[in-house]
Amino acid sequence: MLYLVWFKIRQPESLTQRHLMQIWQREAEAALPGVKQGVIKGLWKVSGKREVVAVLDVNTHEQLDEILESLPIMKEMGYGVEIEVYPIHPYENFYELIKKLAT
């Protein structure tokens, strides 16, 4: 199952810029193996914002929850991270549905 996951990072006043970047570095280091394993199909930083967009390929909803809750950024500053999750599927599949509905 594919999911579009949108992370919005809010820096608490008590957290310095340097500390935020250290957390984010640990997050990036944890994400890269997921790319190599194929769980993370795509990973992008939104320019000019503290936001990251990912496409994840997981087998179950529980696996998605486990992955998200185990991320360093969630463990270290979960209160400062908003996550939006959208289930997605290939447009080609949607096209096949459209063909059925159009006839």
C-alpha positions in Angstrom: 0.0 0.0 0.0 1.3 3.4 -0.9 1.0 6.4 1.3 1.9 10.0 0.8 3.3 11.3 4.1 3.8 15.0 4.7 5.9 16.0 7.7 5.6 19.6 9.0 8.3 20.5 11.6 7.5 23.2 14.2 10.6 24.3 16.1 9.7 24.8 19.8 11.0 28.1 21.3 13.1 26.0 23.8 14.9 24.2 20.9 18.0 25.9 19.3 18.5 25.9 15.6 21.6 23.7 16.1 19.8 21.1 18.2 17.0 21.0 15.6 19.5 20.3 12.8 21.1 17.6 14.9 17.8 15.9 15.3 17.1 16.3 11.6 20.5 14.8 10.8 19.6 11.7 12.8 16.3 11.6 11.0 18.0 11.7 7.6 20.4 9.0 8.6 17.5 6.8 9.7 15.6 7.4 6.5 18.3 6.5 4.0 18.2 2.7 4.7 14.5 2.8 4.1 15.1 4.2 0.6 17.6 1.4 -0.1 15.1 -1.2 1.3 12.4 0.1 -1.0 10.0 1.1 1.8 10.6 4.7 1.0 9.8 5.2 -2.7 10.5 8.9 -2.7 11.7 11.5 -0.2 11.7 15.3 -0.8 12.5 18.4 1.3 10.1 21.2 0.5 12.2 24.2 -0.4 12.0 27.2 2.0 9.9 25.3 4.6 10.6 22.9 7.4 8.6 20.2 5.6 9.4 16.8 4.1 7.3 14.8 1.8 7.6 11.0 1.4 6.0 8.2 -0.5 6.0 5.0 1.6 5.2 1.4 0.5 4.1 -0.7 3.4 2.1 -3.9 3.8 -0.3 -2.8 6.6 -1.6 0.2 8.5 0.1 -1.1 11.6 3.5 -1.2 9.8 3.0 2.5 8.8 2.2 3.4 12.4 5.3 1.5 13.6 7.5 3.2 11.1 6.2 6.7 11.9 6.4 6.3 15.7 10.0 4.9 15.5 11.4 7.9 13.6 14.0 9.8 15.6 12.3 13.1 14.9 9.0 11.7 16.4 10.8 10.3 19.5 12.8 13.5 20.1 10.2 16.1 19.3 6.9 14.4 18.4 5.0 17.4 19.8 6.6 19.6 17.2 5.9 17.4 14.2 2.6 17.4 12.3 2.1 14.4 10.0 -0.5 14.2 7.3 -1.0 10.8 5.7 -2.8 10.1 2.4 -3.4 6.7 0.9 -2.5 6.8 -2.8 -2.6 4.4 -5.7 -1.1 4.6 -9.3 -3.0 6.8 -11.7 -3.0 3.9 -14.1 -5.3 2.0 -11.7 -7.6 5.0 -11.6 -7.7 5.1 -15.4 -8.9 1.5 -15.5 -11.7 2.4 -13.1 -12.6 5.4 -15.2 -12.9 3.1 -18.3 -15.3 0.8 -16.4 -17.4 3.8 -15.1 -17.5 5.5 -18.4 -19.1 2.5 -20.2 
